[in-house]
Amino acid sequence: MKNVLVIKSSILAANSQSNQLVDFFKSKISANITERDVGANPLPYYDLNAASGTRGEPQNDVQKQALALSNELIAQVNANDVLVFGVPMYNLGVPAQLKTYIDYLNRAGVTFRYTANGPEGLITGKKAVVILTHGGIYKDGPADLVKLYMQTVLNFIGITDIEFVYAEGIGHGPEAIAKAQAAAKVELERIAKII
Ligand SMILES: Cc1cc2nc3c(=O)[nH]c(=O)nc-3n(C[C@H](O)[C@H](O)[C@H](O)COP(=O)(O)O)c2cc1C
């Protein structure tokens, strides 16, 4: 049985469209599922202490805690075969809470390394499912920025096998939401069979 790590990042709790889709996907797979909800339980902001602790030798307890947290998050990713991200678009980017998670995850020499040929991802052999929720319609256009960011940052650490699922037009009213949810669920059912 596959080990699946689910990462939710919406700030909207029960009203979250991405959380609902992540939960739907969970209900369709038979796997050992671990869930981390950084929207409901945010990680400490990635600041000077976090950068010092994770990019050099920690000099104080706060920096040691930051390094321990980063190690824990990376170990959790390494312990799973599939990563499922619920990713809302907020102000044309990912939620700050998800950005913080990624800040702790991206570590030179640990999750990627610099080589003569450029950076190389060290988290290999994983599959990712990224569920994108947008108030507007951006798929394949110049402002499809959350997809581009998630693709680039996951590729950067070595995760290249990625399925993207969109639920768009969430800001266009209940009918549009129902349509977006239904279309996303069709895709998620397909992916549930192949992970
Ligand atoms: C703070 C905030 C900022 C948002 N910014 C955008 C945006 O820039 N573009 C967009 O299309 N939708 C935007 N939306 C709408 C969300 O993308 C939409 O509500 C989506 O359902 C969010 O996912 P969630 O329900 O899982 O939180 C924003 C919503 C919030 C709460």
PDBQT file of the ligand as one rigid body, heavy atoms in Angstrom, charges set to zero:
ROOT
HETATM    1  C1  LIG A 201      -7.211  36.279   0.521  1.00  0.00    +0.000 C 
HETATM    2  C2  LIG A 201      -7.720  35.770  -0.792  1.00  0.00    +0.000 A 
HETATM    3  C3  LIG A 201      -7.098  36.159  -1.968  1.00  0.00    +0.000 A 
HETATM    4  C4  LIG A 201      -7.539  35.674  -3.199  1.00  0.00    +0.000 A 
HETATM    5  N1  LIG A 201      -6.890  36.029  -4.335  1.00  0.00    +0.000 NA
HETATM    6  C5  LIG A 201      -7.287  35.514  -5.529  1.00  0.00    +0.000 A 
HETATM    7  C6  LIG A 201      -6.578  35.805  -6.735  1.00  0.00    +0.000 A 
HETATM    8  O1  LIG A 201      -5.589  36.519  -6.752  1.00  0.00    +0.000 OA
HETATM    9  N2  LIG A 201      -7.033  35.251  -7.883  1.00  0.00    +0.000 N 
HETATM   10  C7  LIG A 201      -8.119  34.424  -7.916  1.00  0.00    +0.000 A 
HETATM   11  O2  LIG A 201      -8.465  33.933  -8.979  1.00  0.00    +0.000 OA
HETATM   12  N3  LIG A 201      -8.792  34.120  -6.784  1.00  0.00    +0.000 NA
HETATM   13  C8  LIG A 201      -8.403  34.640  -5.601  1.00  0.00    +0.000 A 
HETATM   14  N4  LIG A 201      -9.073  34.312  -4.463  1.00  0.00    +0.000 N 
HETATM   15  C9  LIG A 201     -10.177  33.360  -4.540  1.00  0.00    +0.000 C 
HETATM   16  C10 LIG A 201      -9.683  31.966  -4.201  1.00  0.00    +0.000 C 
HETATM   17  O3  LIG A 201      -8.714  31.511  -5.109  1.00  0.00    +0.000 OA
HETATM   18  C11 LIG A 201     -10.838  30.985  -4.158  1.00  0.00    +0.000 C 
HETATM   19  O4  LIG A 201     -11.720  31.425  -3.136  1.00  0.00    +0.000 OA
HETATM   20  C12 LIG A 201     -10.405  29.572  -3.877  1.00  0.00    +0.000 C 
HETATM   21  O5  LIG A 201     -11.556  28.805  -3.628  1.00  0.00    +0.000 OA
HETATM   22  C13 LIG A 201      -9.477  29.505  -2.689  1.00  0.00    +0.000 C 
HETATM   23  O6  LIG A 201      -9.223  28.149  -2.326  1.00  0.00    +0.000 OA
HETATM   24  P1  LIG A 201      -9.766  27.621  -0.927  1.00  0.00    +0.000 P 
HETATM   25  O7  LIG A 201     -11.272  27.752  -1.005  1.00  0.00    +0.000 OA
HETATM   26  O8  LIG A 201      -9.329  26.212  -0.828  1.00  0.00    +0.000 OA
HETATM   27  O9  LIG A 201      -9.182  28.477   0.161  1.00  0.00    +0.000 OA
HETATM   28  C14 LIG A 201      -8.654  34.801  -3.219  1.00  0.00    +0.000 A 
HETATM   29  C15 LIG A 201      -9.271  34.414  -2.034  1.00  0.00    +0.000 A 
HETATM   30  C16 LIG A 201      -8.814  34.878  -0.831  1.00  0.00    +0.000 A 
HETATM   31  C17 LIG A 201      -9.474  34.417   0.440  1.00  0.00    +0.000 C 
ENDROOT
TORSDOF 0
